[in-house]
Amino acid sequence: MPLQPPQTALSLLPSSSCFLPQRIKTGVPELDDYVLLGGLDKGSVVGLSCEDEEVGLLIALQTLTTYLLSDNNSSKTSSKGLLIINSQPIQPVLSTLRKCIINALSSGGGGGGGSGLQAQTKACLKRVGISRVFDSKGLEEVLDESESDLEVGMVVITGLGGLLLNGNIMESKEVLEGKLKKRKQKKKKRLILLLNTVKETRKMMMMMGNDEVDGGLNSLFDSGQEGRVKRAGYGKVFAGLVDLHLMGSKVAVDKEREEREKVWVMEVLFDEVGVYDLEKRERRDREGRWAVFGVDRGGASVR
């Protein structure tokens, strides 16, 4: 009988026993299942550029809530999140976070209503650390301190512009890159969600500035104005900080109509992480995937 070539360890394990990266869901089924192919990987830095900063923050807070209340953490009340705020007032942000938690508990049948819901909401809020920073040096100190706490599994960072512009921009960039390197996050097994803005830019201006017309920074959809494109704020500086780049923007449904209805769309502009497909034994790229989502500002939810 001829000698058989050695088999890989992965091929000898049943699918259910493979140790894949833990994923954190946003709470938007279409986005989690189709666009992200299961959610956001812990151990990665994800950039979320959003046309409306309030909507971007709402998505981040709902994702943080989903992580805190996920099945993997339901028995671990010590699992924590960290919210680092730069430019926004703290109280409105906390009010939105509280609404997100109440929504998640109510829709999931948790809390039992009344005092039970209130108690679970408070317990969840106690697991979220809040830090206010004003520049990249402040961010460096907070992240250094958080690295000693292995229970912090998710970090949300708001106000990228303030972190870059308060001081020397190149020095701030170096600090951010040093603290957000993916190898560091993989070791800590935590997800960092970095919020960014979206601006409209003339394609001609990008070409004159010897900038890439796409490069994983520009929306795949028409901006609605000829010769202009929706682009992530802070360009290549931002791109160098993240492993996965998502963009949320409003897109016209029908270009032919004079008064065009617009819907919110989330798209993947670049993906250096990918998702491993156990059946095909290959890594799947999520670039170019997109989905429509709804925003309920009053109810503080994204669906």
MIFI-227920 format. One line per field, with one value per residue (C-alpha): residue number from 1; x, y, z. Coordinates in nm, 4 decimals, m for minus. Layout:
n = NUM, ...
u = X, ...
v = Y, ...
w = Z, ...
This chain:
n = 1, 2, 3, 4, 5, 6, 7, 8, 9, 10, 11, 12, 13, 14, 15, 16, 17, 18, 19, 20, 21, 22, 23, 24, 25, 26, 27, 28, 29, 30, 31, 32, 33, 34, 35, 36, 37, 38, 39, 40, 41, 42, 43, 44, 45, 46, 47, 48, 49, 50, 51, 52, 53, 54, 55, 56, 57, 58, 59, 60, 61, 62, 63, 64, 65, 66, 67, 68, 69, 70, 71, 72, 73, 74, 75, 76, 77, 78, 79, 80, 81, 82, 83, 84, 85, 86, 87, 88, 89, 90, 91, 92, 93, 94, 95, 96, 97, 98, 99, 100, 101, 102, 103, 104, 105, 106, 107, 108, 109, 110, 111, 112, 113, 114, 115, 116, 117, 118, 119, 120, 121, 122, 123, 124, 125, 126, 127, 128, 129, 130, 131, 132, 133, 134, 135, 136, 137, 138, 139, 140, 141, 142, 143, 144, 145, 146, 147, 148, 149, 150, 151, 152, 153, 154, 155, 156, 157, 158, 159, 160, 161, 162, 163, 164, 165, 166, 167, 168, 169, 170, 171, 172, 173, 174, 175, 176, 177, 178, 179, 180, 181, 182, 183, 184, 185, 186, 187, 188, 189, 190, 191, 192, 193, 194, 195, 196, 197, 198, 199, 200, 201, 202, 203, 204, 205, 206, 207, 208, 209, 210, 211, 212, 213, 214, 215, 216, 217, 218, 219, 220, 221, 222, 223, 224, 225, 226, 227, 228, 229, 230, 231, 232, 233, 234, 235, 236, 237, 238, 239, 240, 241, 242, 243, 244, 245, 246, 247, 248, 249, 250, 251, 252, 253, 254, 255, 256, 257, 258, 259, 260, 261, 262, 263, 264, 265, 266, 267, 268, 269, 270, 271, 272, 273, 274, 275, 276, 277, 278, 279, 280, 281, 282, 283, 284, 285, 286, 287, 288, 289, 290, 291, 292, 293, 294, 295, 296, 297, 298, 299, 300, 301, 302, 303
u = 0.0000, 0.1527, 0.2423, m0.0202, 0.0855, 0.0375, m0.2957, m0.3345, m0.4543, m0.7485, m0.8708, m0.8837, m1.1005, m1.4794, m1.6002, m1.7619, m1.4356, m1.2263, m1.1182, m1.2143, m1.1831, m1.4715, m1.6937, m1.8951, m2.2254, m2.3654, m2.7250, m2.8227, m2.8916, m2.8293, m2.5021, m2.3826, m2.4792, m2.4320, m2.1883, m1.9590, m2.0144, m2.0682, m1.9657, m1.6539, m1.3457, m1.1982, m0.8305, m0.8845, m0.9078, m1.2235, m1.2735, m1.6300, m1.6606, m2.0123, m2.1768, m2.3605, m2.1442, m2.4488, m2.5456, m2.1873, m2.1860, m2.5243, m2.3948, m2.0876, m2.2910, m2.5357, m2.2388, m2.0919, m2.4284, m2.4564, m2.1111, m2.1949, m2.5185, m2.3977, m2.4409, m2.0639, m2.0569, m2.3950, m2.2404, m1.9352, m2.0535, m1.6902, m1.6613, m1.6105, m1.6166, m1.4303, m1.5718, m1.3162, m1.4800, m1.3011, m1.5289, m1.8841, m2.0440, m2.0500, m2.4082, m2.5860, m2.3575, m2.4394, m2.8101, m2.7909, m2.5940, m2.8582, m3.1342, m2.9380, m2.9076, m3.2778, m3.3727, m3.1529, m3.2790, m3.6428, m3.6212, m3.4320, m3.6861, m3.4385, m3.4920, m3.8492, m3.9642, m3.9848, m3.7244, m3.5706, m3.5005, m3.3643, m3.1329, m2.9924, m2.9449, m2.7458, m2.5398, m2.4535, m2.3628, m2.1246, m1.9245, m1.8522, m1.5546, m1.5646, m1.2547, m1.2367, m0.9258, m0.8296, m0.5268, m0.3302, m0.1126, m0.4239, m0.5417, m0.2034, m0.2278, m0.5829, m0.5001, m0.1849, m0.3920, m0.6647, m0.4141, m0.3567, m0.7272, m0.7799, m1.1569, m1.1875, m1.2949, m1.4124, m1.2986, m1.4861, m1.2884, m1.4752, m1.3558, m1.0633, m1.0234, m0.9657, m0.7076, m0.5134, m0.5425, m0.4791, m0.1029, 0.1426, m0.0526, 0.2434, 0.3293, m0.0375, m0.0398, 0.2657, 0.1080, m0.2163, m0.0364, 0.1745, m0.1307, m0.3612, m0.1261, m0.3231, m0.0663, m0.1150, m0.4944, m0.4780, m0.2723, m0.5239, m0.8187, m1.0204, m1.2039, m1.1215, m1.3845, m1.2482, m1.5104, m1.4423, m1.6211, m1.7143, m1.6645, m1.7407, m1.4341, m1.3842, m1.2248, m1.0140, m0.8686, m0.7623, m0.5936, m0.4121, m0.2915, m0.1464, m0.3938, m0.5570, m0.9065, m1.0279, m0.7687, m1.0311, m1.1338, m1.4106, m1.7727, m1.8742, m2.1889, m2.2575, m2.2496, m2.5368, m2.3189, m2.1267, m1.7501, m1.7630, m1.7127, m1.7795, m1.4496, m1.3364, m1.2008, m0.8225, m0.7534, m0.4451, m0.3696, m0.6974, m0.6457, m0.3125, m0.4772, m0.7414, m0.7740, m1.1340, m1.2998, m1.6778, m1.8601, m2.2169, m2.3770, m2.7095, m2.7599, m3.0309, m3.2723, m3.3778, m3.1402, m3.4031, m3.6509, m3.6217, m3.6842, m3.4788, m3.5471, m3.2325, m3.1556, m2.8723, m2.6153, m2.3236, m2.0396, m1.7019, m1.4316, m1.1326, m1.0716, m0.7283, m0.8728, m1.1217, m1.3300, m1.2155, m1.4636, m1.4431, m1.6212, m1.4138, m1.0961, m1.0229, m1.0353, m1.3231, m1.2772, m1.5665, m1.4660, m1.7503, m2.0291, m2.3033, m2.6506, m2.9294, m3.0064, m3.2578, m3.1972, m3.4344, m3.2796, m3.5592, m3.5514, m3.1704, m3.1508, m3.0145, m3.1862
v = 0.0000, 0.3348, 0.5815, 0.8544, 1.2207, 1.3789, 1.5452, 1.8881, 1.9207, 2.1316, 1.8539, 1.6080, 1.8291, 1.8511, 2.1975, 2.2605, 2.2105, 2.4574, 2.7570, 3.0520, 3.4179, 3.5304, 3.7718, 4.0611, 4.1431, 4.4881, 4.3822, 4.4457, 4.0972, 4.1906, 4.3595, 4.0828, 3.7841, 3.9012, 4.1924, 4.0868, 3.7107, 3.6627, 3.9882, 4.1841, 3.9898, 4.0413, 4.1112, 4.3619, 4.7383, 4.8348, 5.1791, 5.3076, 5.6172, 5.7595, 6.0483, 6.1425, 6.1238, 6.0603, 5.7566, 5.6249, 5.6612, 5.4872, 5.1897, 5.1715, 5.1867, 4.9228, 4.6978, 4.7548, 4.6671, 4.3505, 4.2447, 4.3030, 4.1051, 3.8317, 3.4632, 3.4255, 3.6854, 3.6321, 3.4242, 3.6500, 3.9666, 4.0796, 4.1238, 4.4931, 4.7588, 5.0885, 5.4058, 5.6766, 6.0104, 6.3021, 6.5787, 6.4795, 6.5796, 6.2736, 6.2840, 6.2594, 5.9689, 5.7868, 5.8523, 5.6893, 5.3946, 5.3455, 5.3401, 5.0857, 4.8571, 4.8875, 4.8141, 4.5054, 4.3733, 4.4355, 4.2793, 3.9808, 3.9150, 4.0051, 4.2214, 4.1155, 4.4784, 4.7290, 4.6950, 4.3854, 4.5740, 4.8698, 4.6477, 4.4733, 4.8065, 4.9436, 4.6262, 4.6564, 5.0252, 4.9434, 4.7267, 5.0184, 5.2360, 5.5994, 5.8077, 6.1620, 6.2460, 6.5550, 6.4461, 6.1408, 6.1493, 6.1179, 5.8280, 5.6591, 5.6785, 5.5382, 5.2493, 5.1684, 5.1477, 4.9377, 4.6817, 4.5593, 4.4742, 4.1509, 4.1737, 4.4719, 4.3002, 4.5998, 4.9612, 5.2414, 5.5544, 5.8659, 6.1988, 6.0878, 6.4410, 6.5920, 6.3263, 6.3990, 6.7762, 6.8636, 6.8813, 6.7738, 6.5597, 6.3329, 6.2792, 6.1985, 5.9548, 5.7740, 5.7441, 5.6068, 5.3599, 5.2382, 5.1783, 5.0324, 4.7844, 4.4707, 4.2354, 4.4116, 4.3777, 4.0129, 3.9371, 4.1168, 3.9569, 4.2749, 4.4692, 4.8366, 5.0384, 5.3699, 5.6259, 5.8607, 6.1135, 6.1155, 6.4086, 6.4761, 6.5353, 6.6298, 6.3463, 6.5982, 6.7379, 6.3885, 6.3234, 6.6610, 6.5819, 6.2510, 6.0692, 5.7367, 5.7741, 5.4746, 5.2992, 5.1605, 5.5087, 5.6018, 5.4914, 5.2447, 5.4476, 5.7675, 6.0726, 6.2321, 6.5163, 6.4851, 6.4746, 6.4214, 6.1154, 6.0325, 5.9687, 5.8765, 6.1692, 6.1938, 5.9728, 5.7535, 5.8451, 5.6763, 5.3835, 5.3041, 5.2593, 4.9946, 4.6330, 4.6597, 4.9748, 5.0206, 5.3239, 5.4295, 5.6863, 5.7867, 5.6673, 5.7696, 5.4868, 5.6158, 5.8425, 5.9305, 6.0904, 6.4612, 6.4171, 6.1116, 5.9003, 5.8112, 5.5092, 5.4295, 5.1870, 5.0172, 4.8976, 4.7302, 4.9388, 4.7243, 4.4126, 4.2910, 4.0364, 3.8291, 3.5377, 3.1772, 2.9447, 2.6000, 2.4194, 2.5662, 2.5828, 2.9355, 3.2920, 3.5001, 3.8678, 4.0981, 4.3931, 4.5254, 4.3758, 4.6156, 4.6259, 4.8747, 4.9516, 5.1644, 5.4258, 5.5090, 5.8142, 5.8598, 5.4977, 5.4835, 5.1734, 5.0587, 4.7738
w = 0.0000, m0.1056, 0.1653, 0.1950, 0.2216, 0.5641, 0.6354, 0.7852, 1.1432, 1.0196, 0.7880, 1.0795, 1.2970, 1.2632, 1.1671, 1.5027, 1.6876, 1.4901, 1.6913, 1.4711, 1.5722, 1.7901, 1.6012, 1.7369, 1.5697, 1.4963, 1.5619, 1.1967, 1.0466, 0.6827, 0.7728, 1.0067, 0.7910, 0.4319, 0.4369, 0.7239, 0.6842, 1.0563, 1.2193, 1.3167, 1.4251, 1.7690, 1.7305, 1.4492, 1.4042, 1.2140, 1.0644, 1.0320, 0.8129, 0.8227, 0.6392, 0.9578, 1.2711, 1.4938, 1.2855, 1.2983, 1.6760, 1.7005, 1.5005, 1.7256, 2.0473, 1.9231, 1.8359, 2.1819, 2.3362, 2.1273, 2.2474, 2.6144, 2.5861, 2.3502, 2.4370, 2.4676, 2.7420, 2.9097, 3.1867, 3.2153, 3.3831, 3.3995, 3.0191, 2.9557, 2.6879, 2.6697, 2.5146, 2.4364, 2.3605, 2.1990, 2.0760, 2.1735, 2.5065, 2.7310, 2.8600, 2.5190, 2.4264, 2.7499, 2.6985, 2.3543, 2.4953, 2.7638, 2.4987, 2.2950, 2.5963, 2.6827, 2.3198, 2.3109, 2.6440, 2.5507, 2.2044, 2.3408, 2.6123, 2.8861, 3.1886, 3.2562, 3.2424, 3.5237, 3.7964, 3.6319, 3.3099, 3.5018, 3.7061, 3.3983, 3.2221, 3.5167, 3.5375, 3.1695, 3.1981, 3.4852, 3.2448, 3.0096, 3.0944, 2.9791, 2.9076, 2.7734, 2.5691, 2.3741, 2.1714, 2.0624, 2.3774, 2.5918, 2.3759, 2.4172, 2.7969, 2.8032, 2.5687, 2.7673, 3.0847, 2.9189, 2.7886, 3.1436, 3.1730, 2.9780, 3.0278, 2.7906, 2.4691, 2.2668, 2.2387, 2.0574, 1.9679, 1.8531, 1.7138, 1.4968, 1.3580, 1.7010, 1.7845, 1.4657, 1.4559, 1.8221, 1.7894, 1.5206, 1.2739, 1.1830, 1.5493, 1.6205, 1.3279, 1.4636, 1.8094, 1.6647, 1.4404, 1.7321, 1.9507, 1.6830, 1.5181, 1.4341, 1.5869, 1.9202, 1.8997, 1.7943, 2.1017, 2.3229, 2.1386, 2.1381, 1.8711, 1.8228, 1.6350, 1.5066, 1.3969, 1.1077, 0.8867, 0.5170, 0.2843, m0.0812, m0.2947, m0.6580, m0.8541, m1.0443, m0.7203, m0.6099, m0.9440, m0.9345, m0.5830, m0.7062, m0.4797, m0.5624, m0.7031, m0.5029, m0.2853, m0.0460, 0.0661, m0.1801, m0.1846, m0.4542, m0.5149, m0.7056, m0.4785, m0.6716, m0.7967, m1.1214, m1.0841, m0.7067, m0.4893, m0.1232, 0.0514, 0.4017, 0.5994, 0.6548, 0.3526, 0.3619, 0.7251, 0.8220, 0.5837, 0.7456, 1.0856, 1.0097, 0.8894, 0.7702, 0.6369, 0.6393, 0.5014, 0.5799, 0.3505, 0.1977, m0.1600, m0.4093, m0.4950, m0.8381, m1.0284, m1.2889, m1.0495, m0.9803, m0.6069, m0.5348, m0.2306, m0.0379, 0.1781, 0.4167, 0.2746, 0.4501, 0.2256, 0.2696, 0.0999, 0.1905, 0.3938, 0.5024, 0.7464, 0.5467, 0.6757, 0.6634, 0.4882, 0.6513, 0.3678, 0.0842, 0.2964, 0.1807, 0.3063, 0.1698, 0.0964, 0.1958, m0.0219, m0.2379, m0.0253, 0.0817, 0.2365, 0.3037, 0.6692, 0.8565, 1.1268, 1.4119, 1.5778, 1.8340, 1.9364, 1.9163, 1.6989, 1.3645, 1.1818
